Amino acid sequence: MTTDLVIDAKSVSKCYVRGVAVLDDVSLSLKRGEMVALIGASGSGKSTLIRSIAGLIPIDKPSANGADKASAARIHVLGQPIQSGGRINCSRSLRARIGVIFQQFNLVPRLSLLTNVCFGLLGRLPTARGTLGRFSDDEKRIAMQALARVGIAEHALRRANDLSGGQQQRAAIARSLVQGAELLIADEPIASLDPASSRRVMDLLADMNRNDGLTVLVSLHQVEYAMKYCPRTIALKDGKVAYDGPSSALTPAFLNRIYGAESEELFLPSFDAGTVDDDLPPLPPRKSAFEIERMSA
Amino acid sequence: MSADIHLGRVKPTVSVGGWGSALTAGIRIVGLLIAILIIVQALIVVEARPQDLISGIHGMADIIRRSVPPDFSKLHDALWPALETVDIAIFGTLAGVIMAVPLAVLAAANVTPSRVMYYLARGIIGFTRAVPDLVWALFFVTAVGLGPFPGGLALAVHSIGMLGRLFAETIEHMDMAPIDALSLTGARRIQVFTHGILPTVLTSLLGISLYRLDENIRSSLVLGFVGAGGIGFQLLTAMNLFQYREVSLLLIVIFVIVVAVERLSALARQRLA
């Protein structure tokens, strides 16, 4: 088993309704430290693929027909099976090494950002203390550092549902940071965000990929973001891999060849990849330890 | 975008034509006839006799005359049973909530650990709700004797059923996505409950419990009639002894308690929302 393959998926198929394959014999692998975009029009199966890799959806079991192919179907993450034979591996130690980011952020709405981010530590804390939510000052400091890193430390004590989508998404990223994830799987993380927040979130993912060595698999609806942020892109069409290679090859003409009329859906109406950052303030500098301590007090 | 397409597909199946409106008119007339039939049979079955009510007006006037003025000298004796009534309701609600929460978790289809537990919990909740609190009170009076304790037990057990069902429904209607996300961080099942489910539904559960307290106050008045303590027992005694001036005083005390608790519970629920 090669452990430098962070995601190793072979012959993944999935039908929700008999005979209608959402994923049809999809194989993909990600090496440690890669940042890969998964693109495709609505209904191309990218969300299903991402959720299967995250261990949220069981893929189809090997069936009688085509036994040799189906029996090879597997998804290994970080060298361990995340699911096998239609059953999901619920090992908490593996789960804690995988961060998952959703389109709808999925923080616990009534709790503060700080508490939500602290929950990233639950996989590592003693059960009783984690259950009671008694986080130590050091643990809160770790959470505050993560919130400062994503630039929302000043909102640490506000309720998650009082904040904007972009802020909630950054908090979800902070939770993955605290979790100590080695692989970050993001399911359309920017689909419900405005362009400025989208860029912030993508900048963060790219930064974590570059500086923390996280492997990132991110599904995106718009190909511009894939080209700007991800060196490699996997394009899905009708549940099959239509393209897997450098993002630089994704010219409109090339996409038109793969997707036909559908390709229009993959481009933003007005997106100027060259001047993207001009109107955006830079990410805030990391807060000093003193400031963080004051805020968590 | 996909939602628009979906709506577009659904639209043609809703056809509104002359046929449809004639049919709805027919259904309305039949519905009205059925409603009238139901009301008439109810009047017959309860042997409703308005003329008796009119001829009995002297009896009623007599009782009312004998009830005024309320005997305020008995107020002092009424205070302890009144407190007992309130405390029976508080005990019953509290004990009911404590037992209903774990049962509701087992009885909520989206978070139950197993099918067996689900049906077991649903069974307990259904049974405790189906048996009226008055019957539970009779049962506990037989078991532990007269007094406020059997009243409290009766309310607690009946509340399990009422609260358990509402709690379970609240949990079932919860947005599960944050809960899934939490379990993906490597949190244990119990931690997903304490940090994901509980904070999300807590205010709803408190609101439901306060409403239950309000209902239990009124129930505990009636429970006194079967010897389960409180001001209801006092009321029954006074009525049996034809002490109508004491009865009217007790009714005033009951009115004050019920309205006060109702207002407090409504106020507290408003603050929670």
Contacts between the chains, C-beta under 8 A, distances in Angstrom:
chain1	res1	chain2	res2	distance
A	42	B	1	7.1
A	42	B	2	5.8
A	43	B	2	7.8
A	54	B	184	6.8
A	55	B	184	7.7
A	56	B	180	6.7
A	56	B	184	7.5
A	92	B	186	4.6
A	92	B	187	7.9
A	92	B	188	7.0
A	93	B	186	7.3
A	95	B	183	7.6
A	95	B	184	5.9
A	95	B	185	7.1
A	95	B	186	4.4
A	96	B	185	6.7
A	96	B	186	3.2
A	98	B	184	7.3
A	99	B	185	7.9
A	100	B	181	6.7
A	100	B	184	4.8
A	102	B	177	6.7
A	102	B	181	6.2
A	104	B	177	5.9
A	106	B	177	4.7
A	106	B	178	4.4
A	106	B	180	7.2
A	106	B	181	3.7
A	107	B	178	6.2
A	107	B	181	7.7
A	108	B	178	5.2
A	108	B	182	6.8
A	108	B	195	6.6
A	108	B	196	5.6
A	108	B	199	5.8
A	108	B	200	6.4
A	109	B	175	7.9
A	109	B	178	6.8
A	109	B	200	6.7
A	110	B	199	5.1
A	110	B	200	6.3
A	110	B	202	7.7
A	110	B	203	7.7
A	111	B	195	7.6
A	111	B	199	5.4
A	115	B	195	7.8
A	119	B	182	6.2
A	119	B	185	6.0
A	119	B	187	6.6
A	119	B	195	5.8
A	120	B	185	5.5
A	122	B	182	7.9
A	122	B	185	6.0
A	122	B	186	6.3
A	122	B	187	4.0
A	122	B	188	7.2
A	122	B	191	5.2
A	122	B	195	7.3
A	123	B	185	6.0
A	123	B	186	2.5
A	123	B	187	6.6
A	124	B	186	7.6
A	127	B	188	6.0
A	127	B	190	7.5
A	127	B	191	7.6
A	130	B	187	7.3
A	130	B	188	7.1
A	130	B	191	5.3
A	131	B	188	7.3
A	131	B	190	5.3
A	131	B	191	5.2
A	131	B	194	5.3
A	132	B	194	7.4
A	133	B	194	6.7
A	133	B	195	6.1
A	172	B	181	7.6
A	175	B	185	6.7
A	179	B	185	5.4
A	179	B	186	7.0
